[in-house]
């Protein structure tokens, strides 16, 4: 069996480095945004039609385009589209629900008063399965058809990236960026994606960190590792399959198409900590449309050695939670990477302190547009490296007008409030510096 380091490459998405030194704010890359087209902003909330429950991570896309965003943990979204697309529809899709289409022209920019209700679309598994189906065969077909179901040409993608660090219940670091992604073909032996920051901003309250700075390596590039259809080593390879048990748990609808829900977990005989979760697989094409999974943290010592790269003396760090999510969108006969999210919670114990502190890190990336025309790789000097610390690469809330026409992952209220509060602090500090 492969070593933990190689077999668990996907954990680069949340590999952490600790530092007891203060961080220096990095500058922006200095790029200027070109002329901005006219656009409109649509805000709303997506909920279950019967219960009113917010639908978290639902896809909101402009029909017949590559423009899309994801709802936040409150089911809310903000999507900004060019005025030339006002005649289009907004299409809403969510696991197990009927796809809903709403004319853009019928939705106004009126805060979050646009409430979009979606109806559940249960598919009784007995009506679909007329003979026993081996879930292992389903996963095997998914693996063997990756080259057919996913892009065979490179794509240039625009995306919004956010990473946050929370100490107990308080956000102490927030960073976000518009990034450009070179998405390599899925059927090529050299399938490495590249990313570069177009514009970034950050804010942090270092005093609340007890002089200890959590740092996430790789930023957007590491979060792209959660694209399981491309980075298959840990879960979606024939070799990896022998370490997992599979179960067919349900059949649901996604974007009007029935999907198998295949659960997986490591075999009891496997000692190495691996993954467990659910794969949502299209019943017709066997394309992976979504994945929800977590990392086995039963062996705390081994898990800690995987996640933690560096920490101060006298500190004990224990991973408490590690969850991941990846979403895809089918368009023009190909399935495209759309969204990924990673969240890890740690318990930090200092030998000389009575109480434990909990830190929660989250990073997520959403593709907001893409093209397969005139795509070229980025110059080496512009690329993000796995060793890069995103928070050191971006500056503190500069160019507020720049962000107007970029689609973002709508922050939940607590993050939004933190950004407003910390931004005001920065503006106040800037003003005092000018008065000196």
SELUMMAR-207840 format. One line per 5 residues: number of its first residue (from 1); their letters; for each residue x, y, z of N, C-alpha, C. Coordinates in steps of 0.2 Angstrom, whole numbers. Atoms other than C-alpha are relative to their C-alpha. Last residue first. Layout:
N
NUM = A = X/Y/Z/X/Y/Z/X/Y/Z ~ ... $
END
This chain:
436
436 = XXXXX = -7/0/-4/2/309/56/4/5/-5 ~ 0/-6/-4/-16/312/49/7/2/3 ~ 0/-6/4/-13/300/35/0/7/4 ~ -7/0/3/-8/286/47/0/6/-4 ~ -5/-3/-5/-24/290/57/7/1/-2 $
431 = XXXXX = 2/-7/-1/-35/288/42/5/3/5 ~ -2/-4/6/-27/272/37/-1/7/1 ~ -7/0/-1/-30/265/55/3/4/-6 ~ -2/-5/-5/-48/270/54/7/1/1 ~ 1/-7/2/-50/262/37/2/5/5 $
426 = XXXXX = -6/-2/5/-42/246/44/-1/7/-3 ~ -6/-1/-4/-54/246/59/6/2/-5 ~ 1/-7/-4/-69/249/48/6/1/4 ~ -1/-5/5/-64/234/37/0/7/3 ~ -8/0/1/-62/223/52/1/5/-5 $
421 = XXXXX = -4/-3/-6/-80/227/57/7/1/-1 ~ 2/-7/-1/-88/225/40/4/3/6 ~ -3/-4/5/-78/209/37/-1/7/1 ~ -7/-1/-1/-83/202/53/3/4/-5 ~ 0/-5/-5/-102/206/50/8/1/2 $
416 = XXXXX = 2/-7/3/-101/197/33/1/5/5 ~ -6/-2/4/-92/182/41/-1/7/-2 ~ -6/-1/-4/-106/181/54/6/2/-3 ~ 1/-7/-3/-120/184/41/6/1/5 ~ 6/0/-5/-115/170/30/1/6/4 $
411 = XXXXX = -2/2/-7/-104/175/15/-6/-1/5 ~ 3/-5/-4/-111/175/-3/2/-2/8 ~ 4/4/-5/-99/165/-13/-3/4/5 ~ -3/2/-6/-94/178/-25/-4/-5/3 ~ 4/4/-4/-98/184/-43/4/-3/6 $
406 = XXXXX = -2/7/0/-87/198/-49/-5/-4/5 ~ 3/4/5/-94/215/-55/2/-8/0 ~ 7/-1/2/-92/226/-40/-3/-5/-5 ~ 4/6/-1/-76/219/-33/-7/0/-3 ~ -2/6/5/-64/232/-40/-5/-6/0 $
401 = XXXXX = 4/-1/6/-73/247/-31/1/-6/-5 ~ 7/2/-2/-66/242/-14/-4/0/-7 ~ 4/-1/6/-48/244/-21/-7/-3/1 ~ -1/-6/4/-39/238/-5/-4/0/-6 ~ 6/-4/2/-45/227/9/2/6/-4 $
396 = XXXXX = 5/-1/-5/-28/221/17/-5/5/-4 ~ 0/-6/-4/-16/215/4/-7/1/4 ~ 5/-5/1/-14/197/-3/0/6/5 ~ 0/-2/7/0/185/-4/-5/6/-2 ~ -6/-4/1/4/182/14/0/3/-7 $
391 = XXXXX = 0/-6/-4/-14/177/18/6/4/-1 ~ 5/-5/4/-13/164/3/0/7/4 ~ 6/-2/-5/2/156/11/-4/5/-3 ~ 2/-7/-1/12/148/-4/-5/1/6 ~ -3/-3/-6/20/131/-2/-2/7/2 $
386 = XXXXX = 3/4/-6/8/123/-14/3/3/6 ~ -3/6/-2/13/136/-27/-3/-3/6 ~ 0/2/-7/2/149/-35/4/-6/1 ~ 4/6/-2/7/153/-53/0/0/8 ~ 6/-2/-2/13/170/-59/-4/-5/4 $
381 = XXXXX = 0/-5/-6/31/167/-59/-6/2/2 ~ -2/3/-6/29/151/-69/0/5/6 ~ -7/-1/-1/19/160/-83/2/-3/7 ~ -2/-6/-3/1/154/-84/8/-1/0 ~ -2/1/-6/-4/140/-97/3/7/3 $
376 = XXXXX = -7/1/-1/-14/146/-112/2/-1/7 ~ -2/1/-6/-32/145/-117/7/-2/0 ~ -7/-4/-1/-37/154/-133/2/-1/8 ~ -3/-4/5/-55/147/-131/6/4/2 ~ -5/4/3/-61/134/-119/4/3/-6 $
371 = XXXXX = 0/0/7/-70/146/-108/5/-5/-2 ~ -6/4/3/-75/147/-90/-1/1/-7 ~ 0/-1/8/-86/158/-78/6/-5/-2 ~ 5/-4/2/-90/158/-59/-1/1/-8 ~ -1/-2/7/-81/143/-53/-6/5/-2 $
366 = XXXXX = 6/1/5/-83/142/-34/2/3/-7 ~ -1/-4/6/-69/140/-21/-6/-2/-5 ~ 4/2/5/-69/136/-3/1/4/-6 ~ -2/-3/6/-58/136/12/-5/-3/-5 ~ 5/2/6/-63/133/30/3/4/-6 $
361 = XXXXX = -2/-2/6/-52/132/46/-5/-2/-6 ~ 3/3/6/-59/130/63/2/3/-6 ~ -1/-4/7/-49/133/78/-3/-4/-5 ~ 2/3/6/-54/127/96/1/4/-6 ~ 2/-4/5/-45/132/111/-2/-4/-6 $
356 = XXXXX = -1/1/7/-43/121/127/-3/6/-5 ~ 6/1/5/-44/128/144/3/-1/-7 ~ 5/4/-3/-31/127/159/-5/-2/-5 ~ 7/-3/0/-16/134/150/-5/-5/2 ~ 1/-5/-6/2/130/154/-6/3/0 $
351 = XXXXX = -1/4/-7/3/114/143/-1/5/6 ~ -6/-2/-2/-6/123/128/1/-3/7 ~ -1/1/-8/-20/113/121/7/2/1 ~ -7/-3/-1/-27/117/103/1/0/8 ~ 0/-2/-7/-42/107/97/7/1/2 $
346 = XXXXX = -6/3/-4/-43/107/78/-1/2/8 ~ 0/-3/-7/-58/109/66/5/-3/4 ~ -4/4/-5/-56/106/47/0/4/7 ~ 0/-3/-6/-67/112/33/3/-5/5 ~ -4/4/-5/-64/110/15/-1/3/6 $
341 = XXXXX = -1/-3/-7/-75/116/1/3/-5/4 ~ -3/4/-5/-76/113/-18/1/4/7 ~ -1/-2/-7/-86/120/-32/3/-5/4 ~ 4/-6/-2/-90/119/-51/2/3/7 ~ -1/-2/-7/-79/106/-60/-3/7/2 $
336 = XXXXX = -5/-4/-2/-86/102/-77/0/1/8 ~ 1/-1/-7/-96/87/-84/6/5/2 ~ -6/1/-4/-96/87/-103/-2/2/7 ~ -3/7/0/-111/84/-114/6/-1/4 ~ -2/2/7/-114/102/-118/3/-7/0 $
331 = XXXXX = 2/-5/5/-115/106/-99/3/-2/-7 ~ 0/3/7/-115/95/-84/-2/6/-5 ~ 5/-2/3/-110/104/-67/0/-3/-8 ~ -1/0/7/-99/97/-54/-6/2/-3 ~ 6/0/4/-98/98/-35/2/1/-7 $
326 = XXXXX = -1/-2/7/-85/94/-22/-6/-1/-4 ~ 5/0/5/-86/93/-3/2/2/-7 ~ -2/-3/7/-74/90/11/-7/-1/-4 ~ 5/1/5/-75/87/30/1/3/-7 ~ -2/-1/6/-62/85/43/-5/-2/-5 $
321 = XXXXX = 5/1/6/-67/86/61/4/2/-6 ~ 7/2/-2/-58/85/78/-5/-1/-5 ~ 5/-1/5/-39/86/73/-7/-3/3 ~ 3/6/1/-28/87/89/-6/1/-5 ~ 5/-2/5/-15/100/92/-3/-7/-2 $
316 = XXXXX = 3/6/3/-4/100/107/-6/1/-4 ~ 7/0/3/7/115/110/-2/-7/-2 ~ 5/-1/-5/22/116/121/-7/0/-2 ~ -1/4/-5/34/120/107/-5/1/6 ~ -4/-2/-6/26/129/93/1/-5/5 $
311 = XXXXX = 3/-2/-6/19/120/78/5/2/5 ~ -5/-3/-4/24/115/60/-4/3/6 ~ -7/0/2/17/104/47/4/3/5 ~ -4/-5/-3/0/99/55/8/-1/-2 ~ 2/-7/1/-12/89/45/5/6/2 $
306 = XXXXX = 2/-1/7/-4/72/42/-2/8/-1 ~ -6/0/4/5/71/59/-1/2/-7 ~ -4/-6/-2/-11/76/68/6/0/-4 ~ 4/-6/3/-21/62/59/4/7/1 ~ -1/1/7/-8/49/64/-3/6/-4 $
301 = XXXXX = -7/-2/1/-9/55/82/2/0/-7 ~ -1/-7/0/-28/56/82/8/1/-1 ~ -7/0/-3/-31/38/76/3/7/0 ~ 0/4/-5/-50/39/74/7/0/3 ~ -4/-3/-5/-49/54/63/1/-4/6 $
296 = XXXXX = 0/4/-6/-55/46/47/5/2/5 ~ -6/4/-1/-57/59/34/0/-3/7 ~ -4/-2/-5/-73/66/27/6/-5/1 ~ -4/5/-4/-84/65/12/4/3/6 ~ -1/-2/-7/-97/73/1/4/-5/4 $
291 = XXXXX = -3/4/-5/-96/71/-17/0/3/6 ~ -1/-3/-6/-106/78/-32/4/-6/5 ~ 3/-7/0/-109/75/-50/1/3/6 ~ 1/-2/-7/-98/60/-53/-2/7/0 ~ -5/-5/-2/-101/54/-71/-1/2/7 $
286 = XXXXX = -4/2/-6/-109/37/-73/5/5/1 ~ -7/-1/3/-117/43/-90/5/-3/5 ~ -1/1/7/-134/36/-87/7/0/-2 ~ 2/7/1/-136/34/-68/1/-2/-8 ~ 5/0/5/-126/50/-64/-2/-8/-3 $
281 = XXXXX = -2/3/7/-116/46/-49/-6/0/-4 ~ 6/-1/4/-117/55/-32/1/-1/-7 ~ -1/-2/7/-103/49/-21/-7/0/-3 ~ 4/2/5/-105/48/-2/2/3/-7 ~ 4/-5/2/-93/48/13/-5/-3/-6 $
276 = XXXXX = 6/3/0/-78/40/20/-5/5/-2 ~ 6/-4/0/-60/43/19/-6/-4/0 ~ 2/-2/7/-43/35/24/-7/4/0 ~ 6/-4/0/-34/32/40/-1/3/-7 ~ -1/-7/2/-21/18/37/-7/4/0 $
271 = XXXXX = -2/-4/-6/-26/2/47/1/8/-2 ~ -5/-5/2/-36/-6/33/2/4/6 ~ -7/2/-1/-44/-22/40/5/5/-2 ~ -3/1/-7/-60/-14/44/7/-2/1 ~ 1/6/-3/-62/-8/26/2/-1/7 $
266 = XXXXX = -6/5/0/-62/10/23/-2/-6/3 ~ -4/-1/-6/-79/19/20/5/-6/-1 ~ -6/3/0/-90/22/4/3/1/7 ~ -4/-1/-6/-108/26/1/6/-4/0 ~ -4/6/-2/-115/26/-16/4/2/6 $
261 = XXXXX = -3/-3/-6/-130/38/-20/4/-6/2 ~ -1/5/-5/-135/33/-38/3/4/6 ~ -6/1/-2/-142/48/-48/1/-6/5 ~ -1/4/-5/-157/52/-58/7/-2/2 ~ -3/6/2/-157/67/-69/1/-5/6 $
256 = XXXXX = 4/3/4/-167/83/-68/2/-7/-2 ~ 1/-3/6/-153/93/-61/-4/-4/-5 ~ -4/-6/1/-150/81/-48/0/3/-7 ~ 0/-4/6/-163/68/-43/5/6/1 ~ 3/-6/-1/-160/54/-30/1/4/-7 $
251 = XXXXX = 0/-3/7/-157/36/-29/-3/6/1 ~ 6/-4/2/-152/29/-12/1/1/-7 ~ 4/-2/-5/-139/19/-1/-7/3/-2 ~ 5/-4/4/-130/8/-13/-5/3/5 ~ 8/2/-1/-116/2/-2/-4/5/-4 $
246 = XXXXX = 5/-5/4/-97/2/-5/-7/-3/2 ~ 6/3/1/-82/-5/6/-5/5/-3 ~ 6/-3/-2/-65/3/3/-6/-5/-1 ~ 0/-2/-7/-47/-2/2/-7/2/3 ~ -1/6/-4/-48/-12/-14/0/1/8 $
241 = XXXXX = 6/3/-2/-55/3/-22/0/-6/4 ~ 3/-2/-6/-39/13/-21/-7/-4/2 ~ -5/2/-6/-30/2/-34/-4/3/7 ~ 1/7/-1/-45/4/-46/4/-2/6 ~ -4/4/4/-44/23/-44/-1/-7/2 $
236 = XXXXX = 3/3/6/-57/35/-37/6/-3/-5 ~ 7/3/0/-53/38/-19/-2/-4/-7 ~ 3/2/-6/-36/44/-14/-6/-4/0 ~ -4/5/-3/-28/44/-31/-3/-2/7 ~ 4/6/-1/-42/52/-41/4/-4/5 $
231 = XXXXX = -5/2/-5/-36/70/-42/-3/-6/3 ~ -7/-2/3/-45/74/-58/5/-3/5 ~ 0/2/6/-63/67/-54/7/0/-4 ~ -1/7/0/-60/70/-36/1/-3/-7 ~ 3/2/6/-58/89/-38/1/-8/-1 $
226 = XXXXX = 6/4/-2/-54/91/-20/-4/-2/-6 ~ -2/7/0/-36/96/-26/-6/-4/2 ~ 1/4/7/-43/112/-32/1/-7/1 ~ 7/1/0/-43/118/-13/-2/-4/-7 ~ 1/6/-4/-24/116/-14/-8/-2/0 $
221 = XXXXX = -2/6/3/-23/128/-28/-1/-6/4 ~ 4/2/6/-34/141/-21/2/-7/-3 ~ 6/-4/2/-24/143/-5/-4/-3/-5 ~ 3/1/7/-8/133/-6/-6/3/-2 ~ -4/0/6/-4/132/12/-4/-1/-6 $
216 = XXXXX = 2/5/5/-16/137/26/5/0/-6 ~ -2/-2/7/-8/147/40/-2/-6/-4 ~ 1/6/5/-14/147/58/1/3/-7 ~ 3/-1/6/-5/161/68/-1/-7/-4 ~ -1/6/4/-2/160/86/-4/1/-6 $
211 = XXXXX = -6/0/4/0/176/95/2/-6/-4 ~ -5/2/-5/-15/171/106/7/0/-3 ~ -3/6/1/-25/172/90/5/-2/5 ~ 4/5/-2/-37/186/96/3/-7/-1 ~ 0/0/-7/-23/198/94/-4/-5/3 $
206 = XXXXX = -5/4/-3/-21/194/76/0/-1/7 ~ -1/-3/-6/-37/201/70/4/-4/4 ~ -1/4/-6/-37/198/52/1/4/6 ~ 0/-4/-6/-42/206/35/1/-6/6 ~ 0/4/-6/-39/200/18/-1/5/6 $
201 = XXXXX = 1/-4/-6/-40/205/0/0/-4/6 ~ 2/3/-6/-36/197/-17/0/6/5 ~ 0/-5/-5/-35/201/-35/-2/-3/6 ~ 1/-6/3/-30/191/-50/-1/6/4 ~ 4/-5/-3/-22/177/-40/-1/6/-5 $
196 = XXXXX = -3/-6/-2/-15/163/-51/-5/5/3 ~ 4/-5/-2/-20/145/-53/4/6/1 ~ -3/-6/-3/-13/130/-62/-5/5/2 ~ 3/-7/0/-20/113/-64/4/5/2 ~ -1/-4/-5/-9/97/-67/-4/7/-1 $
191 = XXXXX = 6/-3/-1/-16/84/-79/0/6/6 ~ -2/-6/-3/0/77/-87/-6/5/1 ~ -5/2/-6/-6/60/-91/2/6/4 ~ -8/-1/2/-20/68/-101/4/-3/6 ~ -2/7/3/-39/62/-100/8/0/-2 $
186 = XXXXX = 1/5/-5/-45/76/-88/3/-7/-3 ~ 5/6/2/-39/90/-98/1/-5/5 ~ -2/5/5/-30/104/-88/-5/-5/-2 ~ 2/7/-1/-39/118/-80/2/-5/-5 ~ -2/4/6/-29/134/-80/-2/-7/2 $
181 = XXXXX = -3/7/0/-37/144/-66/1/-3/-7 ~ 0/3/6/-39/163/-63/3/-7/0 ~ -5/4/3/-43/169/-46/-1/-2/-7 ~ 2/3/6/-54/182/-38/7/-3/-3 ~ -3/-2/6/-49/183/-20/-3/-2/-6 $
176 = XXXXX = 4/2/6/-54/181/-2/4/3/-6 ~ -4/-1/6/-46/181/15/-4/-2/-6 ~ 4/0/6/-54/182/32/4/2/-6 ~ -3/-1/6/-45/179/49/-4/-1/-6 ~ -6/-4/-2/-51/180/67/4/1/-7 $
171 = XXXXX = -4/0/6/-69/174/65/6/5/1 ~ -1/-6/2/-76/171/83/5/0/-7 ~ 6/-3/5/-85/156/88/2/6/-3 ~ 7/1/-3/-70/146/95/-6/2/-4 ~ -2/2/-7/-56/154/85/-6/-1/5 $
166 = XXXXX = 5/-2/-6/-62/154/67/3/-2/7 ~ -3/4/-6/-50/154/52/-5/3/6 ~ 1/-3/-7/-57/159/35/3/-4/5 ~ -2/5/-6/-53/155/17/-1/4/6 ~ 0/-3/-7/-62/162/2/3/-5/4 $
161 = XXXXX = -3/4/-5/-60/159/-17/0/4/7 ~ 0/-4/-6/-70/166/-32/2/-5/6 ~ 3/3/-6/-67/158/-49/1/5/6 ~ 0/-6/-5/-63/163/-67/-4/-3/6 ~ 6/-1/-5/-59/147/-77/1/7/4 $
156 = XXXXX = -2/-5/-4/-48/144/-93/-6/2/5 ~ 4/-5/-2/-51/127/-99/3/6/4 ~ -1/-4/-6/-40/114/-107/-5/6/0 ~ -4/-6/2/-47/101/-119/1/5/6 ~ -6/3/3/-53/83/-115/4/6/-3 $
151 = XXXXX = -3/-4/6/-66/89/-103/7/-3/-2 ~ -3/-6/-2/-75/76/-92/4/3/-6 ~ 5/-4/-3/-87/62/-96/3/7/1 ~ 6/-1/4/-76/52/-108/-4/6/3 ~ -3/-3/6/-59/52/-99/-6/2/-5 $
146 = XXXXX = -2/-7/-2/-68/49/-82/2/4/-7 ~ 3/-5/5/-77/34/-90/2/7/2 ~ -2/2/7/-66/20/-82/-3/6/-5 ~ -8/-1/1/-67/28/-64/1/-1/-8 ~ -2/-7/-1/-86/30/-65/7/2/-1 $
141 = XXXXX = 2/-4/7/-88/13/-72/1/7/1 ~ -5/2/5/-78/6/-57/-2/3/-7 ~ -6/-4/-1/-89/16/-45/5/-2/-5 ~ 2/-7/2/-105/8/-52/6/5/1 ~ 0/-1/7/-97/-9/-52/-2/7/-2 $
136 = XXXXX = -7/0/3/-93/-8/-34/0/1/-7 ~ -3/-6/0/-111/-3/-30/7/1/-2 ~ -5/0/-4/-117/-20/-36/3/7/0 ~ -6/-3/3/-134/-19/-43/6/1/5 ~ -5/-2/-5/-148/-31/-38/6/3/-4 $
131 = XXXXX = -4/6/-1/-162/-31/-51/6/2/4 ~ 4/6/1/-177/-20/-54/4/-6/1 ~ -4/6/0/-168/-5/-47/-5/-6/0 ~ -6/0/4/-177/11/-52/4/-6/-1 ~ 2/-1/7/-194/9/-45/6/0/-5 $
126 = XXXXX = 3/6/2/-188/1/-29/-2/1/-8 ~ -6/4/3/-176/16/-26/-3/-6/-3 ~ 0/7/-3/-191/27/-25/5/-4/-3 ~ 1/5/5/-186/44/-33/0/-7/4 ~ -2/6/-3/-189/59/-22/-1/-5/-6 $
121 = XXXXX = 1/5/5/-190/75/-31/2/-7/2 ~ -4/7/0/-191/88/-18/-3/-4/-5 ~ 4/6/-2/-199/105/-23/5/-6/0 ~ -1/6/4/-189/121/-23/-3/-6/3 ~ 2/7/-3/-194/138/-17/1/-5/-5 $
116 = XXXXX = 1/5/5/-184/154/-22/-2/-7/3 ~ 0/6/-2/-186/169/-11/-2/-5/-5 ~ 2/5/5/-181/185/-18/0/-7/3 ~ 8/2/1/-182/196/-3/-2/-4/-5 ~ 1/7/1/-163/195/0/-7/-2/1 $
111 = XXXXX = -2/3/-5/-159/213/-4/-1/-8/-1 ~ 4/-2/-6/-170/220/-17/2/-4/7 ~ -6/-1/-5/-160/219/-33/-3/3/6 ~ -3/-7/-1/-175/213/-43/5/0/5 ~ -3/-1/-6/-180/196/-50/3/7/1 $
106 = XXXXX = 5/0/-5/-193/194/-64/3/1/7 ~ 4/-6/0/-181/199/-77/-5/1/5 ~ -4/-5/-3/-169/185/-73/-4/6/1 ~ -3/-5/5/-183/173/-78/4/5/4 ~ 3/-6/-2/-184/158/-65/3/6/-5 $
101 = XXXXX = -2/-5/5/-180/140/-69/-4/6/1 ~ 5/-6/0/-182/127/-55/4/5/-5 ~ -3/-7/3/-173/110/-56/-5/5/-1 ~ 2/-2/7/-183/97/-45/4/7/-2 ~ 5/-5/1/-174/93/-29/-1/1/-8 $
96 = XXXXX = 6/2/-2/-164/78/-23/-6/4/-1 ~ 1/7/-1/-148/87/-23/-7/-2/2 ~ -2/2/-7/-150/105/-28/-1/-8/0 ~ 0/8/-1/-152/114/-44/3/-1/7 ~ -2/2/-6/-158/132/-48/0/-7/1 $
91 = XXXXX = 2/7/-2/-158/139/-65/3/-2/7 ~ -4/3/-5/-159/158/-68/-2/-7/2 ~ 3/3/-7/-167/162/-84/6/-2/5 ~ -1/7/-2/-160/173/-99/-4/-2/7 ~ 5/4/4/-167/189/-106/0/-7/2 $
86 = XXXXX = 6/-1/-4/-157/199/-93/-5/-4/-3 ~ 3/6/-1/-141/192/-101/-7/0/4 ~ 1/4/6/-135/207/-110/-4/-7/1 ~ 7/-2/2/-136/217/-94/-2/-4/-6 ~ 0/-6/5/-121/207/-88/-7/1/-2 $
81 = XXXXX = 0/2/7/-123/196/-73/-1/6/-4 ~ 0/-7/4/-120/198/-54/1/-2/-7 ~ -2/2/7/-126/183/-43/0/7/-4 ~ -1/-6/3/-128/185/-24/3/-2/-7 ~ -5/-1/6/-134/170/-15/0/7/-2 $
76 = XXXXX = 1/-7/3/-143/165/2/6/0/-6 ~ 4/0/6/-146/147/7/0/6/-4 ~ 6/-2/-1/-140/151/25/-5/0/-6 ~ 2/4/-5/-124/141/23/-7/2/3 ~ -4/1/-6/-121/149/7/-3/-4/5 $
71 = XXXXX = 3/-3/-6/-129/147/-10/5/-1/6 ~ 3/5/-5/-117/143/-25/-3/4/6 ~ -3/-1/-7/-113/154/-40/-3/-6/4 ~ 4/3/-5/-115/152/-59/3/2/7 ~ 0/-4/-6/-110/160/-76/-4/-4/6 $
66 = XXXXX = -5/3/-5/-105/147/-89/0/4/7 ~ -6/-4/-1/-120/152/-100/4/-4/5 ~ -4/-1/6/-135/144/-108/6/4/1 ~ 1/5/5/-146/147/-92/4/2/-7 ~ 3/-3/5/-138/158/-79/0/-5/-6 $
61 = XXXXX = -4/-1/6/-133/147/-64/-5/4/-5 ~ 4/-6/3/-138/146/-46/4/2/-6 ~ -4/-4/5/-131/130/-38/-5/4/-3 ~ 3/1/6/-137/124/-21/3/4/-5 ~ -4/2/6/-124/124/-8/-4/-2/-6 $
56 = XXXXX = -7/-2/0/-136/125/7/4/-3/-6 ~ -3/5/4/-155/124/4/8/2/-1 ~ -5/-3/5/-163/135/18/4/-6/-4 ~ -6/1/-2/-178/126/26/5/2/-5 ~ -4/-6/-1/-194/133/22/7/0/2 $
51 = XXXXX = -2/-2/-7/-203/117/26/3/7/1 ~ 4/3/-6/-213/113/11/2/3/7 ~ 7/-3/1/-205/123/-4/-5/-2/6 ~ 4/5/1/-187/120/3/-8/2/0 ~ 3/4/-5/-178/136/2/-4/-6/-2 $
46 = XXXXX = 3/6/2/-166/146/-9/-2/-4/6 ~ -1/6/-5/-163/164/-4/-4/-6/-3 ~ 5/4/-2/-160/179/-15/1/-5/5 ~ -1/3/-7/-149/193/-22/-6/-4/1 ~ 6/3/-2/-148/198/-41/2/-4/7 $
41 = XXXXX = -1/4/-5/-135/211/-46/-7/-3/3 ~ 5/-1/-5/-136/219/-63/2/-5/6 ~ 2/6/-2/-121/222/-75/-6/2/5 ~ 5/-1/-4/-114/235/-86/-3/-6/2 ~ 6/0/4/-97/230/-93/-6/2/5 $
36 = XXXXX = 6/4/-2/-82/235/-84/-6/1/-4 ~ 6/-3/1/-66/242/-93/-6/-5/3 ~ 2/-3/6/-51/233/-87/-6/3/0 ~ 6/3/3/-45/228/-70/-2/5/-6 ~ 6/-5/0/-28/233/-65/-5/-3/-4 $
31 = XXXXX = 4/-1/7/-15/221/-60/-5/4/1 ~ -1/-7/3/-3/226/-45/-4/0/-7 ~ -4/1/6/-1/208/-39/1/6/-4 ~ 4/3/6/-8/213/-22/5/0/-6 ~ 3/-5/5/4/216/-8/-4/-3/-5 $
26 = XXXXX = -3/1/7/8/204/7/-4/6/-5 ~ 5/-1/5/4/209/25/3/0/-7 ~ 0/-7/4/17/203/36/-5/0/-5 ~ 0/1/7/12/189/49/1/7/-4 ~ 5/-4/3/17/190/67/1/0/-8 $
21 = XXXXX = -2/-7/2/28/176/74/-6/4/-4 ~ 1/-4/-5/22/161/83/2/7/-1 ~ -5/-4/-1/19/151/67/-1/5/7 ~ 0/-4/-5/9/136/63/6/5/1 ~ -6/-2/-3/7/128/46/-1/5/6 $
16 = XXXXX = -1/-6/-3/-8/119/40/7/1/3 ~ -6/1/-4/-12/106/27/2/7/3 ~ 0/-3/-7/-30/108/23/6/-1/4 ~ 5/-6/0/-31/106/4/-1/3/7 ~ -3/-6/1/-15/96/5/-5/6/0 $
11 = XXXXX = 0/-3/-6/-26/82/12/4/7/0 ~ 6/-5/0/-30/77/-6/0/4/7 ~ -2/-6/3/-12/69/-7/-6/6/1 ~ 4/-5/-3/-17/56/6/1/7/-3 ~ 7/3/1/-10/41/-4/-5/5/2 $
6 = XXXXX = 2/0/7/7/50/-6/-8/-2/-1 ~ -2/-7/3/10/56/12/-3/-1/-7 ~ 6/-5/-1/1/40/19/1/7/-3 ~ -1/-4/-6/13/29/10/-6/4/1 ~ -4/-7/1/6/18/-4/1/3/7 $
1 = X = 4/-6/0/0/0/0/4/6/0 $
END
